[in-house]
Amino acid sequence: MSSTYPELKGFYHLRETIGSGGFAKVKLAYHALTGEKVAIKIMDKKALGEDLPRVKTEIAAMQELCHQHICKLYQVIETDDRFYMILEYCPEGELFDYIVSKDRLEEEEARIFFRQIVAAVAYIHKNGYAHRDLKPENLLLDEDQNLKLIDFGLCAKPKGGMDNHLTTCCGSPAYAAPELISGLEYLGSEADIWSMGVLLYALMCGYLPFDDEKLSQLYRKIKNGKYEVPEWLGQETSELLAHMLQTDPKRRINILELIEHPWLNHGFNVPVEWSSKYKRTLDEDCITELAVHYGKGRTQMESVVTKWKYDYLTATYFLLLEKKMKGRPVRLLHRPAVSRNTPNPK
Ligand SMILES: Cn1cc(Br)cc1C(=O)Nc1[nH]nc2c1CN(C(=O)N[C@H](CN1CCCC1)c1ccccc1)C21CC1
């Protein structure tokens, strides 16, 4: 059978499709050298049409962002007809489905998830990015029930930094800030805070604060900023929501106040840990295993890996690091039978 994805042959073993959207599909796969599961987002350039720049935006953003609550990009393959993004696999699917399965979350569980969301958003804002499409469908659960943020196709890195205004109206209407849908200039950071307010409401209520089948009606409700406060939302939760779903962006809570907010820190004696847990330095064990596998000296291996070309080597390094962080052996699955001084058979 002719291989539909020849560029992946030998590097990844493809399995079933786990997601399909407009111009892309996501397939489960195994990275051949480590045996680790990955999710491969396959995009057809023709089907993308004028959405092609979104893919470049997403790739550029995800190559810069490396955080425990952001879905990790391992490798990018571009051919004449396609883009492949090899990404972290999250076996528990979307937070959206998790909320639906439980109707709504108790305060304690919502707090744990919300701290992770705030950590991810604080990190991307610190790095000059606004996500602009925050919603439960874009938050995936890994095997430890930790959240991973995905879909950076609508994100923005305002020229000159996060204090500069944006104008493009984008994202999902129900999560969009009033200033964004009014076509006014807005700050990406402020719009993301609003969306997180809608997200927190959805976590704790199981439905949206602003909803209407008619888009014009939905917009009116958002601009009006009035929403129902069910009795199970405590006093403190309601106050936090009121400060996030503040229609005036200048009076809306900001990310640093959010991190310190009492509601987020109830029962926690450490503030939200928003900095990345990934170290800047290369991991010795991973470099050693790669050097042995490719028959190179460590120094040479280090200099090749630090080029971060997001090729198969970058993916292999990151996946070895994943294995180490999960306490699995830092081993590649098969080593060439040849010894170090035999020339590569090519
Ligand atoms: C749904 N599901 C159920 C299980 Br069990 C695992 C999954 C699952 O999708 N896991 C998973 N791991 N890693 C990924 C995924 C899904 N996934 C995604 O990137 N999923 C998004 C989901 N978006 C949310 C709103 C619109 C589309 C997607 C984008 C384009 C086409 C299809 C799906 C990645 C690659 C990052």
PDBQT file of the ligand as one rigid body, heavy atoms in Angstrom, charges set to zero:
ROOT
HETATM    1  C1  LIG A 401      -9.554  14.079  21.639  1.00  0.00    +0.000 C 
HETATM    2  N1  LIG A 401      -8.675  13.154  22.345  1.00  0.00    +0.000 N 
HETATM    3  C2  LIG A 401      -9.166  12.109  23.046  1.00  0.00    +0.000 A 
HETATM    4  C3  LIG A 401      -8.115  11.484  23.549  1.00  0.00    +0.000 A 
HETATM    5 BR1  LIG A 401      -8.283   9.978  24.595  1.00  0.00    +0.000 Br
HETATM    6  C4  LIG A 401      -6.956  12.132  23.200  1.00  0.00    +0.000 A 
HETATM    7  C5  LIG A 401      -7.337  13.173  22.424  1.00  0.00    +0.000 A 
HETATM    8  C6  LIG A 401      -6.461  14.164  21.779  1.00  0.00    +0.000 C 
HETATM    9  O1  LIG A 401      -6.899  14.815  20.875  1.00  0.00    +0.000 OA
HETATM   10  N2  LIG A 401      -5.178  14.293  22.248  1.00  0.00    +0.000 N 
HETATM   11  C7  LIG A 401      -4.226  15.184  21.739  1.00  0.00    +0.000 A 
HETATM   12  N3  LIG A 401      -2.933  15.114  22.147  1.00  0.00    +0.000 N 
HETATM   13  N4  LIG A 401      -2.215  16.086  21.518  1.00  0.00    +0.000 NA
HETATM   14  C8  LIG A 401      -3.065  16.778  20.724  1.00  0.00    +0.000 A 
HETATM   15  C9  LIG A 401      -4.318  16.243  20.839  1.00  0.00    +0.000 A 
HETATM   16  C10 LIG A 401      -5.252  17.022  20.025  1.00  0.00    +0.000 C 
HETATM   17  N5  LIG A 401      -4.425  18.107  19.459  1.00  0.00    +0.000 N 
HETATM   18  C11 LIG A 401      -4.953  19.180  18.781  1.00  0.00    +0.000 C 
HETATM   19  O2  LIG A 401      -4.225  20.038  18.276  1.00  0.00    +0.000 OA
HETATM   20  N6  LIG A 401      -6.320  19.256  18.709  1.00  0.00    +0.000 N 
HETATM   21  C12 LIG A 401      -6.952  20.407  18.054  1.00  0.00    +0.000 C 
HETATM   22  C13 LIG A 401      -8.266  20.654  18.775  1.00  0.00    +0.000 C 
HETATM   23  N7  LIG A 401      -8.758  22.028  18.497  1.00  0.00    +0.000 N 
HETATM   24  C14 LIG A 401      -9.664  22.451  19.553  1.00  0.00    +0.000 C 
HETATM   25  C15 LIG A 401     -10.658  23.375  18.921  1.00  0.00    +0.000 C 
HETATM   26  C16 LIG A 401     -10.561  23.164  17.463  1.00  0.00    +0.000 C 
HETATM   27  C17 LIG A 401      -9.511  22.082  17.222  1.00  0.00    +0.000 C 
HETATM   28  C18 LIG A 401      -7.160  20.137  16.587  1.00  0.00    +0.000 A 
HETATM   29  C19 LIG A 401      -6.676  21.049  15.677  1.00  0.00    +0.000 A 
HETATM   30  C20 LIG A 401      -6.864  20.827  14.320  1.00  0.00    +0.000 A 
HETATM   31  C21 LIG A 401      -7.556  19.687  13.884  1.00  0.00    +0.000 A 
HETATM   32  C22 LIG A 401      -8.037  18.776  14.834  1.00  0.00    +0.000 A 
HETATM   33  C23 LIG A 401      -7.850  18.997  16.195  1.00  0.00    +0.000 A 
HETATM   34  C24 LIG A 401      -3.023  17.907  19.815  1.00  0.00    +0.000 C 
HETATM   35  C25 LIG A 401      -1.954  18.097  18.852  1.00  0.00    +0.000 C 
HETATM   36  C26 LIG A 401      -2.058  18.976  19.990  1.00  0.00    +0.000 C 
ENDROOT
TORSDOF 0
